[in-house]
């Protein structure tokens, strides 16, 4: 599909005509409109401290919300989901993903952060047309849903034109997951945008985007602002960007502690009184202790993608180090150029990274290592993710009154049996194939192991065309 920029139309309605996957054909049927759903007889890990875990429990969905959680629930005129031998959890939450890069899955398997900058951001990203951004966001979001991720922050630093923003938003919308569109800046010219001396301010187009697409904070997709921060912009530029986000009235997400860039920038922002609870800091592995304390003291939140960070050379994630300052991490994918789409991989990487460091510490200092539990890891991937995104009143736990973002994982699959502890099986063993049902806002997005309302054959063909265009004459790093 070749679409000239001048032919692009603005607005959600026009985007549906522009992008041929708006209105995907059905491959598996969903529940009748408006019908209640009763998830019956599963092991329920609610993440709500007032409910806890039920060895045999039910979850009742009424419309878009969770109506009840408990044993032996009953209701009339419901669709029954038999969850016997299955684990019922809140939907997983990815707090930082460059979703537009989905076409580049596995492209730089041996690449570090600098290969990522060179191959992905400097070479391929400038080629992205709006329709490529749309396809990347659509397929990436569907992959997230397939793996049990019901909420995702799209860290979209591919805003080469207003039409790129429209396309990114439409891709998220058509996939139907709960999302935060974090509008970034243009990807290039790289030498002008991605340098500590850059004076390029965040595009004022975010004002149009908010007015056009985000008239309410009470909708499935909400808005944030992804800023380059003081490691890829001048201090003055970063201050102006933070002021813009606050003037628009949206939360902020920023990369810090990236390899090859001097540390210590947060102290200067703190002196300017720019830090606050509306900021999420991504990649804090290299951040010195005084910066972590600043984040905690100013109410900020953190996001980590441990497996991707290790591959990139950021370092090793440490739950115990964050905990010393009262910080809990949320978890993310970051990008799929070297990592799969699921949070299971990232939870396991966080577990291994933290445990390795604690065992080494205990070996030097004596005593026993402090071990992060599998239930803490599940909390990081659900409730803490919701808190990081400011959505914990809507999602993150199976709590009556919250939106029905729910995942059912099959413990009867061959790789999951026997399940001695369902939560441990989820964190240590599960993969996307075990995700049997996915609900977002009460709507079925995956049923009996199959995504619904998706024409994967047609989508795959369009994705192949986009991939071929973007990667022509690019070998990647092998």
Steps between C-alpha positions, in 0.01 A plus 500: 500500500651831393338808646626847408526737794296764325210256471485427871187618672464601861267358760396160622224458243733586214767271639260208483470559127872558458628188676360179352505302825248721674220250559681165498312186404409251769692177549332397825167607645463717810216522751167650396491877553397597851494146638649444843797264530568269794854363522434191706709274722853627440790571733453875547804716580321830547791729601242668722612466865138491616427200278834323476526168319213255462585138428161464334332825416289687248510842335182660370523755218207733446552728203846655516549442872571231755176450690613243757789274599447203731414132532181350360367812327182470301323725250232468236545547127878460506762350274694246706877472464604170658825590677550170684871420494581856395643810665303825494703820541475870423625591155875553479624856451793611283611850605744582218511367143615647170216326322573648157810276482296179475606444136859478628451199728830318556688723254805565720538180707865567582461877519552716808357846568734665251403253227139584581573869455687445175284239329151568633483869584749651256461271197152351492283738704524790250345271238180449698188624327176554693366168371808321636442656841135388485594141417771490766263626767219270391707182484696589814179561692347174377815316603470658843138389533591149388754478783258623767595868502179702524655844561804646326678835488610570144823706526466642151819683397424474128298823470652614170175674405151554642382217275741263675323584827158439344618164368646391834179586683287317245712186530454492877131572466435226244675238712264574790733474797512753783782732405689814582621681190821672614572741218870554446689717255637440150765234458714720283712659389659280766799725562267792571249324728704240689788691659547645850536841335179485296284810520210348305184530708231235509256558211203718590289252300419332831243775554320404180522131587344554841219713361427262212523162672500543878201708598465290817733319740229239544558306179679184392798693362656785696779744421850555639811679377828316432790743529865453407614630839829658601710216363379567144409869530640808666388573854304803382325295234406230751357762735294647215375152405390426857321834513323419172377164633369662815334777305328240281413303814656162422747275685863472391723202420874542448808285437787545744825317573562396140845358412766744385334810647624679815284455808380752756243693298213457745671712765493798264134442418426476870674832560267645237205344689401295196475154656165369615254210534390539138832365366591137427873433465593219261832308533626601845758219523796738467342774709709583810345465843443872538289503181291207619441688824394809302251292301354356818495829689316677217244219456626375164458147367735267314475255212748224424539252212763273658562258213522779243715711730749217543513450123556873452774534758306713748593270787318268739166583656491485879168495683684520832687816403176672395330378816754681717339823379143375515476451123318213331560442130244456230604274211519555127618344173678812365523370143494174307824538304659246737219395735163322469170676553414349839549613859573144615853532359548834675369374836740207489790725401424728795485202734834364378677836495389589851571156643845478344600831655355413840679164510826674410442767766420244769811306402714805567319643804365184659142418588222396269408664171174694486289324240229669295193276496299387199199683641695823518596453137136451401414815693768695309347379173143587596407731788830688506478548126154650544629733773789609280260594220252665738238238413477306826145624559404322177722194469788302653294279734185291495297741708123547467436834335821501297501452126493136394856456376546130569725217383439125535809279477467127430674294768400180318741559211780247485771749592304616807418162657515422781430842649619491859447875538302673223667839552846345495406310185393826338815693587756223453359287218217659300523634146243669272375163375360436849290817495153362430261795548558875501238762586549876463229728634275195518547410134650171388828557317629141514280192532608138534854595406405704191485874447157618391414749226838464328578401142854382560554388139431843351680674783804279447517585130488872567757465774733312264471780245576763762793299636650457154475872432651604833788252508611506136881484486521486882682195636460583867749355744558125479 
